[in-house]
């Protein structure tokens, strides 16, 4: 959590919380985007399988095989999730993911509202690095970026899906990048078929009560509810 009385944190937090409680609009989808990584590691010696009276055993020593970056986008109000695996995490990978949202996943949307962390690579100006000005502006006209506050990544609902991915698919050693991609693709297919929506309950009114120490001007609970 940030220090007390942090106007910057409050500004970004309330912006995201208000966005989360807007009604579903297929022409203006809300998509949460976040990134993580997976270290590729293999067993130095073959694990011993489980047998009657003994659990499976895995050696502590392992072989390193680099690291892959995980880029996850999810639309909480529909349950849709998409994961891409890359070797690096730079501005160009972020722009590639945004272009995929615009061209492949939401080609008919009037505006794609994207919730992201305040990383230096999550910079909309990157469109001008990789596209001519008219094309960059055309893409930017279709996006609206909402940033979670620094030290407030818990406000990005993509973290929920990343945690599910890690728990259900990545909680073991994977040595080859190709294996990682196929396993994640299978998880993604299963996750999308399940239609599991994210029911976000925390509101701006809740924040003004439960996190009132963050607000520069002290307010009481009656003021919180009136907003």
C-alpha positions as a printed NumPy array, in Angstrom:
array([[  0.   ,   0.   ,   0.   ],
       [  1.172,   3.597,  -0.606],
       [  1.857,   6.049,   2.232],
       [ -1.077,   7.88 ,   3.79 ],
       [ -2.644,  10.943,   2.123],
       [ -1.652,  10.166,  -1.438],
       [ -3.692,  12.203,  -3.931],
       [ -1.99 ,  10.563,  -6.908],
       [ -2.991,   7.084,  -5.733],
       [ -6.558,   8.224,  -5.036],
       [ -6.939,   9.799,  -8.476],
       [ -5.953,   6.677, -10.398],
       [ -7.788,   4.343,  -8.01 ],
       [-11.122,   6.154,  -8.294],
       [-10.805,   6.384, -12.075],
       [-10.4  ,   2.605, -12.354],
       [-13.072,   1.801,  -9.762],
       [-15.613,   4.012, -11.51 ],
       [-14.775,   2.355, -14.82 ],
       [-15.318,  -1.115, -13.349],
       [-18.86 ,  -0.25 , -12.338],
       [-20.049,   1.072, -15.659],
       [-22.621,  -1.194, -17.355],
       [-21.47 ,  -3.598, -20.032],
       [-21.206,  -2.019, -23.475],
       [-20.051,  -4.218, -26.348],
       [-19.117,  -1.101, -28.317],
       [-16.884,   0.122, -25.468],
       [-15.409,  -3.012, -23.895],
       [-13.291,  -2.816, -20.744],
       [-10.158,  -4.953, -21.077],
       [ -7.591,  -5.466, -18.323],
       [ -4.016,  -6.119, -19.402],
       [ -1.043,  -7.28 , -17.354],
       [  2.257,  -9.098, -17.742],
       [  4.278, -11.693, -15.909],
       [  7.077, -14.14 , -16.672],
       [  7.877, -17.831, -16.458],
       [ 11.401, -19.136, -15.908],
       [ 12.059, -22.194, -18.056],
       [ 13.549, -24.946, -15.922],
       [ 14.025, -28.657, -16.41 ],
       [ 14.735, -31.563, -14.091],
       [ 18.411, -32.371, -13.724],
       [ 17.37 , -35.942, -12.911],
       [ 14.091, -37.626, -13.747],
       [ 11.411, -37.32 , -11.026],
       [ 10.391, -40.474,  -9.195],
       [  6.719, -41.209,  -9.906],
       [  4.211, -41.805,  -7.157],
       [  3.588, -45.394,  -6.094],
       [  1.616, -47.098,  -3.326],
       [  2.876, -45.765,  -0.019],
       [  5.087, -43.053,  -1.558],
       [  4.383, -39.674,  -3.138],
       [  6.077, -38.434,  -6.296],
       [  9.527, -36.983,  -5.706],
       [ 11.192, -34.156,  -7.591],
       [ 14.85 , -33.214,  -7.125],
       [ 15.757, -29.722,  -5.952],
       [ 18.4  , -29.282,  -8.654],
       [ 17.277, -28.077, -12.062],
       [ 18.554, -26.832, -15.411],
       [ 17.845, -23.269, -16.553],
       [ 16.624, -22.549, -20.067],
       [ 15.905, -18.816, -20.041],
       [ 12.691, -16.958, -19.348],
       [  9.533, -16.223, -21.333],
       [  7.207, -13.245, -20.889],
       [  3.475, -13.68 , -20.431],
       [  1.041, -11.023, -21.722],
       [ -2.546, -11.494, -20.566],
       [ -5.673,  -9.595, -21.576],
       [ -9.098, -10.272, -20.112],
       [-12.56 ,  -8.778, -20.431],
       [-13.988,  -9.308, -16.932],
       [-17.645,  -8.783, -17.878],
       [-17.599, -11.549, -20.505],
       [-14.997, -13.932, -19.08 ],
       [-12.831, -13.752, -22.205],
       [ -9.092, -14.164, -21.719],
       [ -6.178, -14.142, -24.146],
       [ -2.537, -14.98 , -23.419],
       [  0.48 , -14.364, -25.616],
       [  4.02 , -15.597, -24.902],
       [  7.078, -13.617, -26.052],
       [ 10.802, -13.692, -25.423],
       [ 10.962, -10.064, -24.276],
       [  8.829,  -7.365, -22.673],
       [  9.31 ,  -4.04 , -24.416],
       [  7.147,  -1.244, -25.773],
       [  6.911,  -3.02 , -29.122],
       [  5.414,  -6.125, -27.479],
       [  2.861,  -3.938, -25.695],
       [  1.908,  -2.172, -28.928],
       [  1.645,  -5.547, -30.694],
       [ -0.846,  -6.686, -28.038],
       [ -2.9  ,  -3.504, -28.425],
       [ -2.948,  -3.887, -32.213],
       [ -4.215,  -7.453, -31.772],
       [ -7.012,  -6.166, -29.526],
       [ -8.021,  -3.583, -32.117],
       [ -7.645,  -5.644, -35.292],
       [ -8.35 ,  -9.237, -34.223],
       [-10.439,  -9.271, -31.049],
       [-12.48 ,  -6.043, -31.146],
       [-12.493,  -4.863, -34.782],
       [-16.015,  -3.413, -34.488],
       [-15.654,  -1.68 , -31.13 ],
       [-15.946,   2.103, -31.064],
       [-13.549,   2.398, -28.124],
       [-11.473,  -0.203, -26.297],
       [-10.952,   0.859, -22.692],
       [ -7.769,  -0.75 , -21.399],
       [ -6.715,  -0.968, -17.747],
       [ -2.928,  -1.254, -17.357],
       [ -0.153,  -0.753, -14.815],
       [  2.066,   2.327, -14.945],
       [  5.051,   0.621, -16.541],
       [  7.319,   2.581, -18.865],
       [  6.523,   0.133, -21.681],
       [  2.769,   0.785, -21.373],
       [  3.05 ,   4.036, -23.262],
       [  0.457,   4.935, -25.935],
       [  3.072,   7.17 , -27.554],
       [  4.637,   3.908, -28.698],
       [  2.159,   3.81 , -31.57 ],
       [  4.09 ,   6.696, -33.106],
       [  7.334,   4.713, -32.773],
       [  6.103,   1.904, -34.999],
       [  3.434,   3.415, -37.288],
       [  3.165,   6.443, -39.575],
       [  1.401,   9.364, -37.833],
       [ -1.975,   8.911, -39.505],
       [ -2.069,   5.195, -38.684],
       [ -0.848,   5.769, -35.128],
       [ -3.576,   8.348, -34.556],
       [ -6.196,   6.036, -36.068],
       [ -5.278,   3.35 , -33.524],
       [ -5.161,   5.782, -30.626],
       [ -8.6  ,   7.105, -31.537],
       [ -9.929,   3.619, -30.784],
       [ -8.344,   3.33 , -27.343],
       [ -8.878,   4.82 , -23.917],
       [ -6.186,   3.946, -21.365],
       [ -6.852,   3.81 , -17.627],
       [ -3.852,   3.362, -15.338],
       [ -3.955,   1.716, -11.939],
       [ -1.969,   3.649,  -9.31 ],
       [  1.622,   2.822,  -8.505],
       [  1.711,   0.208,  -5.74 ],
       [ -1.909,  -0.534,  -6.625],
       [ -1.588,  -3.418,  -9.074],
       [ -4.277,  -5.269,  -7.066],
       [ -6.741,  -2.924,  -8.801],
       [ -5.971,  -4.543, -12.164],
       [ -8.34 ,  -7.48 , -12.636],
       [ -5.887,  -9.076, -15.051],
       [ -3.908, -10.039, -11.948],
       [ -6.773, -12.331, -10.942],
       [ -6.498, -14.244, -14.206],
       [ -2.703, -14.327, -14.006],
       [ -2.932, -15.884, -10.55 ],
       [ -5.366, -18.514, -11.856],
       [ -3.017, -19.24 , -14.773],
       [ -0.06 , -19.663, -12.427],
       [ -1.996, -21.908, -10.071],
       [ -3.629, -24.111, -12.702],
       [ -0.934, -24.259, -15.373],
       [  2.438, -22.818, -14.379],
       [  3.009, -24.263, -10.91 ],
       [  5.557, -26.798, -12.186],
       [  8.785, -26.946, -14.098],
       [  8.578, -26.359, -17.83 ],
       [ 11.805, -26.527, -19.812],
       [ 10.895, -25.708, -23.421],
       [  9.221, -22.521, -24.68 ],
       [  7.155, -24.571, -27.143],
       [  5.781, -26.654, -24.278],
       [  4.92 , -23.493, -22.349],
       [  3.027, -22.085, -25.33 ],
       [  1.034, -25.28 , -25.918],
       [  0.177, -25.661, -22.222],
       [ -0.934, -22.037, -21.92 ],
       [ -2.992, -22.311, -25.118],
       [ -4.785, -25.35 , -23.702],
       [ -5.439, -23.517, -20.436],
       [ -6.772, -20.498, -22.339],
       [ -9.179, -22.649, -24.348],
       [-10.466, -24.338, -21.197],
       [-10.765, -21.023, -19.341],
       [-12.748, -19.363, -22.127],
       [-15.082, -22.345, -22.406],
       [-15.868, -22.046, -18.69 ],
       [-17.322, -18.499, -19.046],
       [-16.108, -17.495, -15.593],
       [-16.85 , -13.811, -15.087],
       [-15.116, -11.608, -12.529],
       [-17.625, -10.102, -10.102],
       [-15.762,  -7.034,  -8.844],
       [-17.439,  -5.696,  -5.696],
       [-15.102,  -2.985,  -4.391],
       [-16.447,   0.5  ,  -5.25 ],
       [-15.335,   4.111,  -4.922],
       [-17.704,   4.521,  -1.95 ],
       [-16.034,   1.492,  -0.33 ],
       [-12.607,   3.002,  -0.939],
       [-13.625,   6.308,   0.672],
       [-14.579,   4.405,   3.8  ],
       [-12.051,   1.583,   4.038],
       [ -9.072,   3.454,   2.56 ],
       [ -9.857,   6.945,   3.829],
       [ -6.332,   7.273,   5.265],
       [ -5.152,   7.646,   1.659],
       [ -7.215,  10.801,   1.059],
       [ -5.346,  14.1  ,   1.595],
       [ -8.426,  15.82 ,   3.082],
       [ -9.806,  13.905,   6.035],
       [-13.405,  12.807,   5.567],
       [-15.908,  10.961,   7.715],
       [-18.096,   8.031,   6.731],
       [-21.141,  10.225,   6.021],
       [-19.121,  12.225,   3.539],
       [-17.87 ,   8.973,   2.011],
       [-21.325,   7.678,   1.247],
       [-22.483,  11.007,  -0.191],
       [-19.321,  10.991,  -2.328]])
